[in-house]
Amino acid sequence: MKNLKVLLFGTNNQIGRRLILLTIAFSSVITLCISLVQLIEEYRDLRGNLDQQLESVAIYVPGIANSVWDFDEEQIKRALESLTLLPNVAEVTLNTTDTSVHWVAGRNQSRNTVIKTYSLRHEIRGVEGEIGTLKVLATLDGIYNHVLASALSIIISNGLKTFMVALFMVYLIRRLITSRLEKMSSKVHGLIEGILPKTTVVELASEPIPASLDELDAVDWA
């Protein structure tokens, strides 16, 4: 691990650490914005599919209305139970207009719901009238869970990509720039004996490079 750290950053790694932090921070902001747009679009698609599923219940309404008019309880229960098998449908309730009779299939346990109500109509003495209402309750929990799972997947995958790109950039900077700066700094130190008095050389040799300096500042200091 230590050899890898030296390979990527060198002994003085302030520029490398600064670069990787800035790269990850900037890439994270961009990734977050893109991910939010993707998740919003995905939620809209899933919600649109749910609305279409609820609209498709309309094809069952005439048959259920006939069963209510004939008061065929077995057929009504079978129809309501079949509706609860549709994706995201948690509960179906049927209420008659002129009586207190109602039927319920399924059981809702979610607070995030969408309700779609259908009017059950039947021709009575040549005039079509309402004989009951069908209420279909769908839950959004499945959509929320799907979006959450997608968000975690996007964050993990994009975060890993960002980190790997940042490491690669730091390696390139280390290879092309900072390693050369370190060599330049050592060469500058080696030139001191030829241009300064020995007493000055001793004084300078006893003064270490400040730890707060990065690679560029160390060359300038030297």
C-alpha positions in Angstrom: 0.0 0.0 0.0 2.8 2.4 0.9 4.6 1.6 -2.4 1.4 2.3 -4.4 1.0 5.6 -2.5 4.6 6.6 -3.4 4.1 5.6 -7.0 0.9 7.7 -7.4 1.8 10.7 -5.3 5.5 10.6 -4.5 6.9 11.5 -1.1 5.4 15.0 -1.2 1.9 14.4 -2.4 0.1 17.7 -1.7 -0.6 18.5 -5.3 -1.8 15.0 -5.9 -4.1 15.0 -2.9 -5.5 18.4 -3.9 -6.0 17.3 -7.4 -7.9 14.1 -6.5 -10.1 15.9 -4.0 -11.0 18.7 -6.5 -11.6 16.1 -9.3 -13.9 14.0 -7.1 -15.8 17.1 -5.8 -16.4 18.5 -9.3 -17.2 15.1 -10.8 -19.6 14.4 -7.9 -21.5 17.6 -8.5 -21.9 16.8 -12.2 -22.8 13.2 -11.6 -25.4 14.3 -9.0 -27.1 16.6 -11.5 -27.1 14.0 -14.2 -28.3 11.3 -11.8 -31.2 13.5 -10.6 -32.3 14.1 -14.2 -32.1 10.3 -14.9 -34.1 9.4 -11.8 -36.7 12.0 -12.4 -37.2 10.7 -16.0 -37.3 7.1 -14.6 -39.9 8.1 -12.0 -42.1 9.8 -14.7 -41.9 6.7 -16.9 -42.9 4.4 -14.0 -45.7 6.7 -12.9 -46.9 6.9 -16.4 -47.0 3.1 -16.6 -49.0 3.0 -13.3 -51.5 5.5 -14.7 -51.9 3.3 -17.8 -52.5 0.2 -15.7 -55.2 2.0 -13.7 -56.8 3.2 -17.0 -56.8 -0.4 -18.3 -59.1 -1.3 -15.4 -61.9 0.4 -17.4 -62.3 -2.7 -19.6 -63.4 -4.7 -16.6 -66.0 -2.1 -15.5 -68.9 -3.2 -17.8 -68.6 -6.8 -16.7 -68.5 -5.9 -13.0 -71.5 -3.6 -13.5 -73.5 -6.5 -14.9 -72.5 -8.7 -12.0 -73.6 -6.0 -9.5 -76.9 -5.6 -11.3 -77.4 -9.4 -11.2 -76.1 -9.4 -7.6 -73.8 -12.2 -8.4 -71.6 -12.1 -5.4 -69.3 -14.9 -6.5 -68.6 -13.2 -9.8 -68.0 -9.9 -8.1 -65.5 -11.3 -5.6 -63.7 -13.1 -8.4 -63.5 -10.0 -10.5 -62.2 -7.8 -7.6 -59.6 -10.4 -6.6 -58.4 -10.6 -10.2 -57.9 -6.8 -10.1 -55.7 -7.0 -7.0 -53.3 -9.2 -9.1 -52.5 -6.3 -11.3 -49.1 -4.7 -10.7 -49.1 -2.1 -7.8 -52.8 -2.6 -7.1 -53.2 -3.0 -3.3 -57.0 -2.8 -2.7 -60.2 -2.7 -4.6 -63.5 -1.5 -3.2 -67.0 -1.7 -4.7 -70.0 0.2 -3.3 -73.6 0.0 -4.6 -75.6 3.2 -5.0 -79.0 2.3 -3.5 -77.9 -0.1 -0.8 -75.2 -0.3 1.9 -73.7 -3.4 0.3 -70.0 -3.2 -0.5 -67.2 -5.6 -1.3 -63.5 -5.3 -0.7 -60.5 -7.3 -2.1 -56.9 -6.9 -1.0 -55.6 -4.8 1.9 -53.7 -1.6 1.6 -50.8 -1.1 4.1 -49.1 1.9 2.4 -49.4 5.6 2.9 -48.2 6.4 -0.7 -51.2 5.6 -2.8 -53.1 6.6 -5.9 -56.9 6.2 -6.1 -58.8 5.7 -9.3 -62.7 5.7 -9.1 -65.0 4.3 -11.8 -68.7 4.7 -12.1 -70.7 1.4 -12.5 -73.6 2.1 -14.9 -76.4 0.0 -16.1 -79.5 0.7 -18.3 -82.6 0.9 -16.1 -85.9 1.1 -17.9 -84.2 2.5 -21.0 -82.2 5.0 -19.1 -78.6 4.4 -18.1 -78.0 5.2 -14.5 -75.3 4.7 -11.9 -75.6 1.5 -9.8 -72.3 1.7 -7.9 -68.7 2.9 -7.8 -65.5 0.9 -8.1 -62.5 2.3 -6.3 -59.0 1.0 -7.2 -56.2 1.9 -4.9 -52.6 1.5 -6.1 -49.5 1.8 -4.1 -46.4 3.8 -5.1 -44.0 1.8 -2.8 -42.9 -0.4 -5.6 -42.0 2.7 -7.7 -40.2 4.4 -4.9 -38.2 1.2 -4.1 -37.2 0.9 -7.7 -36.1 4.5 -8.0 -34.2 4.2 -4.7 -32.4 1.0 -5.9 -31.5 2.8 -9.2 -30.2 5.8 -7.2 -27.9 3.6 -5.1 -26.7 1.8 -8.2 -26.0 5.0 -10.1 -24.2 6.6 -7.1 -22.0 3.5 -6.5 -21.1 3.0 -10.2 -20.5 6.6 -11.0 -18.6 7.1 -7.7 -16.3 4.2 -8.5 -15.7 5.6 -12.1 -15.0 9.0 -10.7 -12.5 7.7 -8.2 -10.7 5.6 -10.8 -10.5 8.5 -13.2 -9.2 10.8 -10.4 -6.5 8.2 -9.5 -5.5 7.9 -13.2 -5.2 11.7 -13.5 -3.1 11.9 -10.3 -0.8 9.2 -11.7 -0.4 11.2 -14.9 0.3 14.4 -13.1 2.8 12.6 -10.9 4.5 11.0 -13.9 4.6 14.1 -16.1 5.0 17.0 -13.7 5.5 16.4 -10.0 8.3 13.8 -10.3 10.2 16.1 -12.5 9.7 19.0 -10.0 11.2 16.8 -7.2 14.2 16.1 -9.4 14.6 19.8 -10.1 14.4 20.6 -6.4 17.2 18.1 -5.6 19.4 19.4 -8.4 18.9 22.9 -7.2 20.1 21.8 -3.7 23.1 20.2 -5.3 24.1 23.4 -7.0 24.3 25.3 -3.7 27.8 24.2 -2.8 29.2 25.6 -6.0 27.8 29.1 -5.7 27.6 29.8 -2.0 30.2 30.0 0.8 30.6 26.8 3.0 29.2 28.6 6.1 26.1 29.6 4.2 25.8 26.0 2.8 25.9 24.6 6.3 23.2 27.0 7.4 21.0 26.2 4.5 21.5 22.5 4.9 20.3 22.6 8.4 17.1 24.3 7.3 14.6 21.7 6.1 11.9 22.3 3.4 8.7 23.5 5.2 6.2 20.7 5.3 3.4 23.1 4.2 4.9 23.5 0.7 3.7 21.5 -2.2 6.0 20.3 -5.1 5.9 23.6 -7.0 6.5 25.7 -3.8 9.3 23.4 -2.8 11.1 24.1 -6.1 10.6 27.8 -5.7 11.8 27.7 -2.1 14.9 25.8 -3.2 
